[in-house]
Structures are given as C-alpha cells and as structure tokens.
C-alpha cells in the first residue's frame, strides 16, 4: 500500500475510532468537510500543517497516519512491550539508568 493510500485509510479509521463524523473532524482540524472527504478517499494529500491539525484532533502522533498495516502491527507490538517493561520496573530501577541529565552526578 502506498503512503497516500495508507494515510487515507488511516485517517478514516482513526476518525471513526474517535467517534467523529467528517464534519466534526473537519471543524476540529480547520478544514472543510469536502476537503476531508477528498483526503479520506486518497484523491489529495494534506500539507504538513493540516497533518498536524488532523493528528492533534485525533489525539495521535502524525506519523501514525502513514503506517501501513504491517508497520502498525509492529509499532503496536513494540509499544506493548515497552509499556510492559516500564510497568514491571519500579521507579528506583528507572532512575538508575544513565541519561545525559544524570550522567555527571556520579
């Protein structure tokens, strides 16, 4: 699936998952319902500012709109793993990791 098609499919999927109509999402993102319809059909590609506004309105990161099914499945799998690891660790373990901020404190 091309990036254009992925964006169109994901835009509609995440809009529907959010329980929004085209009109509601268009209003939140500051575009017309007709323009959103064209985007969801893959007839046009949104500019960067509109991608940001759409992703903000959908409460997702902009790159998520461009994931194909395989990428999305891998992203979800990795996110679940990271969430599991983070939930399994206590704050003391997390604080013991070296970061640029705490590296000089030794």
C-alpha positions as CSV (number, residue, x, y, z in Angstrom):
1,X,0.0,0.0,0.0
2,X,1.4,3.4,-0.9
3,X,1.9,6.2,1.7
4,X,-1.0,8.1,0.1
5,X,-3.3,5.1,0.5
6,X,-2.1,4.4,4.0
7,X,-2.8,8.0,5.0
8,X,-6.3,7.9,3.5
9,X,-7.2,4.6,5.1
10,X,-5.8,5.5,8.5
11,X,-7.4,9.0,8.5
12,X,-10.8,7.4,8.1
13,X,-10.1,4.6,10.5
14,X,-8.8,6.9,13.3
15,X,-11.7,9.3,12.7
16,X,-14.2,6.5,13.1
17,X,-12.4,5.1,16.1
18,X,-12.6,8.6,17.7
19,X,-16.4,8.5,17.1
20,X,-16.2,11.7,14.9
21,X,-18.1,12.5,11.8
22,X,-16.2,14.0,8.8
23,X,-17.9,17.3,9.7
24,X,-16.7,17.2,13.3
25,X,-13.1,16.3,12.4
26,X,-13.0,18.9,9.7
27,X,-14.2,21.5,12.2
28,X,-11.6,20.5,14.8
29,X,-8.8,20.5,12.2
30,X,-9.8,23.7,10.5
31,X,-10.7,22.4,7.0
32,X,-13.9,21.8,5.1
33,X,-15.8,18.5,5.2
34,X,-15.4,18.3,1.4
35,X,-11.6,18.6,1.7
36,X,-11.5,15.9,4.4
37,X,-13.7,13.6,2.2
38,X,-11.2,14.0,-0.6
39,X,-8.3,13.2,1.8
40,X,-10.1,10.1,3.1
41,X,-10.6,8.9,-0.5
42,X,-6.9,9.3,-1.2
43,X,-7.5,11.9,-4.0
44,X,-5.3,14.5,-2.4
45,X,-2.5,14.6,0.1
46,X,-2.6,17.1,3.0
47,X,0.1,19.6,3.7
48,X,2.2,19.4,6.8
49,X,0.2,21.9,8.8
50,X,-3.0,20.1,8.1
51,X,-1.4,16.7,9.0
52,X,-0.5,18.3,12.4
53,X,-4.0,19.6,12.9
54,X,-5.7,16.3,12.0
55,X,-3.4,14.3,14.2
56,X,-4.0,16.7,17.1
57,X,-7.7,16.5,16.6
58,X,-7.5,12.7,16.5
59,X,-5.1,12.6,19.5
60,X,-2.5,10.6,17.7
61,X,1.1,11.2,16.6
62,X,1.3,12.5,13.0
63,X,3.5,9.5,11.8
64,X,0.7,7.1,12.7
65,X,-1.3,8.3,9.8
66,X,1.4,6.9,7.4
67,X,1.8,3.4,8.9
68,X,0.6,0.6,6.7
69,X,-0.9,-2.5,8.4
70,X,2.4,-4.3,8.8
71,X,4.1,-1.2,10.2
72,X,1.2,-0.5,12.5
73,X,1.2,-4.1,13.9
74,X,4.9,-3.9,14.6
75,X,4.5,-0.4,16.2
76,X,1.7,-1.7,18.5
77,X,3.7,-4.9,19.3
78,X,6.8,-2.8,20.3
79,X,4.7,-0.2,22.3
80,X,3.1,-3.0,24.3
81,X,6.5,-4.5,25.0
82,X,7.9,-1.2,26.2
83,X,4.8,-0.5,28.3
84,X,5.1,-3.9,29.9
85,X,8.8,-3.4,30.7
86,X,8.1,0.1,32.1
87,X,5.2,-1.2,34.2
88,X,7.4,-4.0,35.5
89,X,10.1,-1.7,36.7
90,X,9.9,0.3,39.9
91,X,11.0,4.0,40.0
92,X,14.3,3.2,41.6
93,X,15.3,1.0,38.7
94,X,14.2,3.6,36.2
95,X,16.1,6.3,38.0
96,X,19.3,4.2,37.8
97,X,19.5,4.4,34.0
98,X,22.2,6.7,32.8
99,X,20.9,9.7,30.9
100,X,22.6,12.8,29.7
101,X,21.0,14.7,32.7
102,X,22.2,12.3,35.4
103,X,25.5,11.1,33.9
104,X,27.6,13.7,35.6
105,X,26.2,13.2,39.0
106,X,28.4,10.2,39.8
